[in-house]
Amino acid sequence: MIIYKEIENGWDKKINILGLRVYKRSLIESNGGYWCKQKYLFGLFRTIENKNEKKYFICGIKVWQKSKKVTYDMIMDVVNEKEKRVVRIQNRMQDLYYDMQVLSQVQTLHKPYLKYKRINEGKDVVLVATGPTNIYYTPIENAVHVGINAAIYLEDIKFNYLFANDYFLTNQKLNEDIDKYIGNNCQKFFAIPSEHRLKINQNNGMPIERHPQYRFYNENVLPYCLLDSKEKKWAVNIECEPFGDFGGTAFSALQFICYTNPKRIYLVGCDCGTSYSPSACRVDNYNHHIKLWESFRNFISTVYPNTEVISVNPIGLKGIFKDVYTNSYLEQNPDLRQNPGEDICILNECANGDDYLLSV
């Protein structure tokens, strides 16, 4: 025998004692608004309440009505909330306008990318970022090398491609060295950020700006449009799509690399750091960065399931992709070999383009 029974589902709530309804709460619509209706003592007493007033009934007869006092603060809260809503709508409309501008630019500026579609099929591509572990990497023979920003200062690597999202106002030497860089007949890619992204940079006091126009007059330079949308989207057909802006040049380069459809992608110097320069980089294992890399892992496993991703000397990316180490890095970090039960995969520093020759 059930003496007491209580049932609650969202707004609705019922309490029975010995099978008799002693309390019921429900949400009703009246006069264009919603009210909370509560019945007590088998319905003999009930109340109906909204945010402005409350009515009391005994045996179905209204005995009292209480209006909540409207204060100046309450009025201002309503006004402020409406103003915030208007600002949010204006900002969203402005974002959509900026997005439309980017999508319009892409139709012309991205046509040259079609020649790169699947160009690296069956090959190994190495993305070299500016994290401090990049100094332990010896170039894989016959691999295609893609660098970002200050990776050009790694003298042992002759880059085939070079990416830069931003123009660095506080490092003119880097800007000049990027312009002069030749590498392996290096093709350079410079971003065209959206107006919204530039505005955020200015508001945050970031010392980066749009690339000056003269940079795009060089024969070995192509622009790429960044779509600063709230919906982080990885580009697939970049000959007609903008690159997704994930706040880092490495992610722009990865979208291009995937488009070339390589057999393997090696990640070198992708240490979840905070700078475009190895000398200034601080490795923090930022959760924000790691989430972006996890997003990339989901993207490539879905769209490019036949492309393997390998982290070389991983720090922040450890465990996200296939992890391998160089002997020179292990010599500086001997504790990695001492973890019991953990296999260490070694990247043969004389690997060729047919296989990366791992040993354990």
C-alpha positions in Angstrom: 0.0 0.0 0.0 1.4 3.4 -1.1 0.8 6.0 1.6 2.8 8.9 0.1 3.5 9.3 -3.6 5.3 12.3 -5.3 5.6 12.7 -9.1 7.6 15.5 -10.7 8.3 16.2 -14.4 9.7 19.6 -15.2 7.0 22.1 -14.1 4.4 19.5 -13.3 4.4 18.1 -9.8 1.9 16.0 -7.9 1.7 14.7 -4.3 -0.8 12.1 -3.2 -1.5 10.8 0.3 -3.5 7.6 0.5 -4.5 8.1 -3.1 -5.8 11.6 -2.5 -4.3 14.5 -4.4 -3.1 17.1 -1.8 -0.9 19.1 -4.1 -0.5 19.8 -7.8 1.7 22.3 -9.7 1.4 23.0 -13.4 2.2 25.7 -16.0 -0.7 27.3 -17.7 -1.0 30.0 -20.4 -3.3 32.9 -19.7 -3.6 36.4 -21.2 -0.7 35.8 -23.5 1.7 34.8 -20.7 2.6 31.8 -18.6 1.5 31.3 -15.0 2.4 28.8 -12.3 -0.7 27.2 -11.0 -0.6 25.4 -7.6 -3.4 23.5 -5.8 -3.3 22.6 -2.2 -5.6 20.5 0.2 -7.5 18.6 -2.5 -7.9 21.8 -4.5 -9.7 23.8 -1.8 -6.9 26.4 -1.9 -4.9 27.4 -5.0 -2.6 30.1 -6.3 -1.8 31.4 -9.8 1.5 33.3 -10.1 3.7 35.0 -12.7 6.7 37.3 -12.4 4.4 40.4 -11.8 1.5 39.2 -9.6 0.0 36.4 -7.6 -3.6 35.5 -7.1 -5.1 33.5 -4.2 -8.3 31.4 -4.4 -10.3 29.5 -1.8 -13.0 27.1 -3.1 -12.6 28.7 -6.5 -13.2 32.3 -5.2 -10.4 34.8 -5.6 -9.8 36.2 -2.1 -6.7 38.3 -2.7 -4.4 39.5 -5.5 -0.9 40.7 -4.8 1.0 42.7 -7.3 4.8 42.7 -7.1 6.3 46.1 -6.7 8.0 47.3 -9.8 11.2 49.1 -8.8 13.6 51.2 -10.8 16.2 48.4 -10.8 13.6 46.0 -12.3 12.8 48.4 -15.1 16.5 49.0 -15.8 17.1 45.3 -15.9 14.5 44.9 -18.6 15.8 47.9 -20.5 19.4 46.6 -20.3 18.5 43.1 -21.3 16.7 44.5 -24.4 19.7 46.7 -25.2 22.0 43.7 -24.9 19.7 41.7 -27.2 19.8 44.5 -29.8 23.6 44.6 -29.6 23.9 40.9 -30.0 21.6 41.0 -33.1 23.7 43.9 -34.5 27.0 42.0 -33.9 25.6 38.9 -35.5 24.4 40.8 -38.5 27.8 42.4 -38.8 29.5 39.0 -38.6 27.2 37.6 -41.3 28.2 40.6 -43.5 31.9 40.0 -42.9 31.3 36.3 -43.7 29.6 37.2 -47.0 32.6 39.4 -47.9 34.9 36.5 -47.3 32.8 34.1 -49.3 32.7 36.5 -52.2 36.5 36.9 -52.2 37.1 33.2 -52.2 35.4 32.7 -55.6 38.2 34.6 -57.2 41.2 34.3 -55.0 41.1 30.5 -54.4 40.8 29.4 -58.0 44.6 28.7 -58.2 44.3 26.1 -55.4 42.8 23.6 -57.7 46.2 22.6 -59.0 47.2 21.4 -55.5 44.3 19.0 -55.1 45.7 15.6 -54.3 49.1 16.7 -55.5 50.8 14.9 -52.6 48.9 11.6 -52.9 51.0 8.7 -51.7 53.7 11.1 -50.2 54.7 12.0 -46.7 54.1 15.6 -45.6 55.8 17.2 -42.6 54.2 20.2 -40.9 56.9 22.0 -39.0 55.6 24.5 -36.4 57.6 26.7 -34.0 57.5 24.7 -30.8 60.8 24.1 -29.1 60.9 20.3 -30.0 61.4 21.1 -33.7 65.2 21.4 -33.2 65.3 17.6 -32.5 63.9 16.8 -36.0 66.1 15.7 -38.9 64.4 16.1 -42.3 62.8 12.9 -43.7 64.2 12.2 -47.1 61.8 12.8 -50.0 59.1 14.2 -47.7 57.3 17.4 -48.5 57.9 20.0 -45.8 55.4 22.7 -44.8 56.6 25.4 -42.5 54.8 28.2 -40.5 56.2 31.6 -39.6 59.6 31.5 -37.9 60.2 27.8 -38.8 62.3 29.3 -41.7 65.1 29.7 -39.3 65.6 25.9 -39.1 68.6 25.7 -41.5 68.5 22.0 -42.1 65.0 22.1 -43.6 64.2 23.4 -47.1 60.5 24.1 -47.1 58.3 23.5 -50.1 55.5 25.5 -48.6 55.3 28.3 -46.0 52.2 29.7 -44.2 51.7 32.9 -42.3 48.3 34.0 -40.9 49.5 37.3 -39.7 51.9 40.2 -40.4 53.9 40.8 -37.2 54.2 44.5 -36.4 56.8 43.9 -33.7 59.1 41.7 -35.7 60.0 43.4 -39.0 63.1 41.2 -39.3 60.9 38.1 -39.5 58.7 39.7 -42.1 61.7 40.6 -44.2 63.2 37.1 -43.8 59.9 35.5 -44.8 59.8 37.7 -48.0 63.4 36.7 -48.8 63.1 33.0 -48.0 63.7 30.7 -51.0 63.8 27.2 -49.5 63.0 24.4 -51.9 61.4 26.7 -54.5 59.1 27.6 -51.7 55.5 28.5 -52.4 54.2 30.9 -49.8 50.7 31.4 -48.5 49.6 34.6 -46.6 46.2 34.9 -45.0 43.5 37.5 -45.6 41.7 37.7 -42.3 38.2 39.0 -41.9 37.4 42.4 -40.7 36.0 40.9 -37.6 39.2 39.1 -36.8 41.2 42.3 -37.2 38.9 44.1 -34.9 39.4 41.5 -32.2 43.1 41.8 -32.6 42.9 45.6 -32.2 40.6 45.3 -29.1 43.0 42.9 -27.5 46.1 45.0 -28.3 47.6 42.2 -30.4 50.7 43.4 -32.5 49.5 41.7 -35.7 47.9 43.2 -38.8 46.8 42.4 -42.3 49.6 41.5 -44.7 50.6 44.6 -46.8 49.4 44.3 -50.4 52.9 44.3 -51.9 53.5 40.8 -50.5 50.8 39.4 -52.8 52.5 40.8 -55.9 55.3 38.2 -55.7 55.0 35.3 -58.1 55.5 32.6 -55.4 52.7 34.0 -53.1 49.1 33.0 -52.9 46.5 34.5 -50.5 44.0 32.4 -48.6 40.8 33.8 -47.0 40.1 33.0 -43.4 36.5 32.7 -42.3 36.1 33.9 -38.8 32.8 32.2 -38.1 31.5 31.1 -34.8 31.0 27.7 -36.3 34.5 26.4 -36.5 34.6 24.6 -39.8 37.4 22.8 -41.5 37.7 23.5 -45.2 37.5 20.6 -47.6 37.3 22.0 -51.1 39.6 25.0 -50.7 39.4 26.0 -54.3 35.9 27.3 -53.5 35.8 27.4 -49.7 37.5 29.8 -47.2 40.0 28.3 -44.7 38.5 27.9 -41.2 40.0 30.3 -38.7 41.1 28.4 -35.7 43.4 31.1 -34.3 46.7 29.4 -35.4 48.7 29.2 -38.6 49.3 25.5 -38.1 45.6 24.8 -38.5 45.5 26.8 -41.7 48.4 24.8 -43.1 46.8 21.5 -42.1 43.7 22.3 -44.1 45.9 22.8 -47.2 47.9 19.7 -46.4 44.8 17.6 -46.2 43.6 19.0 -49.5 46.8 17.6 -51.1 45.8 14.1 -49.8 49.2 12.8 -48.4 49.8 9.3 -47.2 51.1 10.5 -43.8 51.3 13.8 -42.0 54.1 14.3 -39.5 53.6 17.0 -36.9 56.9 18.6 -35.8 57.1 21.4 -33.2 53.4 21.4 -32.6 53.8 21.7 -28.9 50.6 23.7 -28.0 52.7 26.7 -27.3 52.0 30.4 -27.4 54.2 32.1 -29.9 55.1 32.2 -33.6 58.8 32.0 -32.7 60.7 29.1 -31.1 62.8 31.4 -29.0 59.7 33.1 -27.5 57.6 29.9 -27.3 56.2 28.8 -23.9 54.7 25.3 -23.8 51.6 25.3 -21.7 49.5 22.3 -22.9 46.7 24.7 -23.3 43.3 22.9 -23.0 42.0 25.3 -25.7 44.8 24.2 -28.1 44.3 20.5 -27.3 40.5 20.8 -28.0 41.3 22.2 -31.5 43.7 19.4 -32.2 41.1 16.9 -31.1 38.7 18.6 -33.5 41.3 18.2 -36.2 41.6 14.5 -35.3 37.9 14.0 -35.7 37.9 15.9 -39.0 40.7 14.0 -40.7 39.5 10.6 -39.5 36.1 11.3 -41.0 37.1 13.1 -44.3 40.6 11.6 -44.9 40.5 8.2 -43.2 43.4 6.9 -45.2 45.8 9.7 -44.1 47.8 8.8 -41.0 48.8 11.5 -38.5 52.0 11.1 -36.5 53.3 13.4 -33.7 57.0 13.7 -33.5 58.3 14.3 -30.0 54.8 15.2 -28.7 54.3 17.2 -25.6 50.8 18.7 -25.6 49.6 16.3 -28.3 50.8 13.2 -26.6 48.2 10.4 -27.0 46.1 12.3 -29.6 47.8 10.9 -32.7 50.4 8.2 -33.2 53.5 9.2 -31.1 57.1 8.8 -32.3 60.3 10.1 -30.9 63.7 11.0 -32.3 66.9 9.6 -30.6 68.2 13.2 -30.1 65.1 14.1 -28.2 65.2 10.9 -26.1 68.8 11.7 -25.2 67.7 15.0 -23.7 64.7 13.4 -22.0 65.9 10.0 -20.7 62.9 9.7 -18.4 60.7 8.8 -21.3 62.4 5.5 -21.7 62.0 4.7 -18.0 58.2 4.5 -18.0 57.4 0.8 -17.3 55.1 -0.9 -19.7 55.2 1.9 -22.3 56.5 1.2 -25.8 58.6 4.0 -27.3 58.5 4.3 -31.1 61.6 5.7 -32.6 61.6 7.7 -35.8 64.5 6.6 -37.9 66.2 9.8 -38.9 67.3 8.4 -42.2 63.7 7.4 -43.2 62.8 7.5 -46.9 59.6 8.4 -48.6 58.4 4.8 -48.8 58.2 4.2 -45.1 59.0 5.9 -41.9 60.9 2.9 -40.5 59.9 2.8 -36.9 61.7 0.7 -34.4 60.6 0.0 -30.8 
